[in-house]
Amino acid sequence: MHHCSVQKHLHYRGVLSSMQRLEAAKVRKELGNTIRTYRISMKISQEKLAELADMHRNYIGKIERGEQNITINNLCRFAEVFKRSLSEILADAGF
């Protein structure tokens, strides 16, 4: 590969990587906002949600702030607690 082509390739790869990180951050933030909205609508604390979902309270706070990735398993736990389907949660989060 020509030197200039290598630089372009690395540049585009870097841009793509940055875009993927931004997109992942957006997904985390929107899902976190949705989880918070559901929790507040149930009038329960983060501590109570953590207890119902069998998670740590700090984890709940990080999810709601969009700082923590959510596994599919934990998303399923939230779905059970909130009595919603995964597709409803994702739709409410805008996905």
C-alpha positions as CSV (number, residue, x, y, z in Angstrom):
1,M,0.0,0.0,0.0
2,H,1.3,3.4,-0.9
3,H,2.3,5.6,2.1
4,C,-0.5,8.2,1.4
5,S,-3.0,5.4,1.1
6,V,-1.9,4.0,4.4
7,Q,-2.4,7.4,6.1
8,K,-5.9,7.7,4.5
9,H,-6.8,4.2,5.6
10,L,-5.6,4.9,9.2
11,H,-7.4,8.2,9.2
12,Y,-10.7,6.7,8.1
13,R,-10.3,3.8,10.5
14,G,-9.8,6.4,13.3
15,V,-12.8,8.4,12.2
16,L,-15.0,5.3,12.1
17,S,-13.7,4.2,15.5
18,S,-14.6,7.7,16.9
19,M,-18.1,7.5,15.3
20,Q,-18.7,4.0,16.7
21,R,-17.7,5.3,20.2
22,L,-20.1,8.2,19.9
23,E,-22.9,6.0,18.7
24,A,-22.3,3.5,21.6
25,A,-22.3,6.4,24.0
26,K,-25.6,7.6,22.6
27,V,-27.2,4.1,22.9
28,R,-26.0,3.9,26.5
29,K,-27.4,7.4,27.3
30,E,-30.8,6.7,25.7
31,L,-31.2,3.3,27.3
32,G,-30.2,4.8,30.7
33,N,-32.7,7.6,30.3
34,T,-35.4,5.0,29.5
35,I,-34.5,2.9,32.5
36,R,-34.6,6.0,34.8
37,T,-38.0,7.0,33.3
38,Y,-39.4,3.5,34.0
39,R,-38.0,3.5,37.5
40,I,-39.4,6.9,38.3
41,S,-42.8,6.0,36.9
42,M,-42.9,3.0,39.3
43,K,-41.9,5.4,42.1
44,I,-39.0,3.3,43.2
45,S,-35.5,4.2,44.2
46,Q,-32.3,3.0,42.6
47,E,-31.8,0.8,45.6
48,K,-35.2,-0.8,45.2
49,L,-34.6,-1.3,41.5
50,A,-31.2,-2.9,42.2
51,E,-32.9,-5.2,44.7
52,L,-35.7,-6.2,42.3
53,A,-33.3,-6.8,39.4
54,D,-30.6,-8.4,41.6
55,M,-28.0,-5.8,40.7
56,H,-25.8,-3.4,42.7
57,R,-27.2,0.1,43.2
58,N,-24.0,1.7,41.8
59,Y,-24.5,-0.3,38.6
60,I,-28.0,1.1,38.3
61,G,-26.7,4.7,38.7
62,K,-24.0,4.2,36.1
63,I,-26.6,2.7,33.7
64,E,-29.0,5.6,34.2
65,R,-26.2,8.1,33.5
66,G,-25.1,6.2,30.4
67,E,-21.7,5.4,31.9
68,Q,-22.1,1.6,31.9
69,N,-22.7,-0.9,29.1
70,I,-25.8,-3.0,29.6
71,T,-25.6,-6.7,28.9
72,I,-28.5,-8.4,27.2
73,N,-29.0,-10.5,30.4
74,N,-29.3,-7.4,32.5
75,L,-31.6,-5.7,29.9
76,C,-33.8,-8.9,30.3
77,R,-33.8,-8.4,34.1
78,F,-35.0,-4.8,33.6
79,A,-37.7,-6.0,31.2
80,E,-39.0,-8.4,33.8
81,V,-39.0,-5.8,36.6
82,F,-40.7,-3.2,34.4
83,K,-43.0,-5.8,32.8
84,R,-42.0,-4.8,29.3
85,S,-40.5,-6.6,26.3
86,L,-37.0,-5.9,25.1
87,S,-38.5,-4.5,21.9
88,E,-40.6,-2.0,24.0
89,I,-37.6,-0.9,25.9
90,L,-35.5,-0.4,22.8
91,A,-38.4,1.4,21.0
92,D,-38.9,3.7,24.0
93,A,-35.2,4.4,23.9
94,G,-35.6,5.4,20.3
95,F,-34.1,2.3,18.6
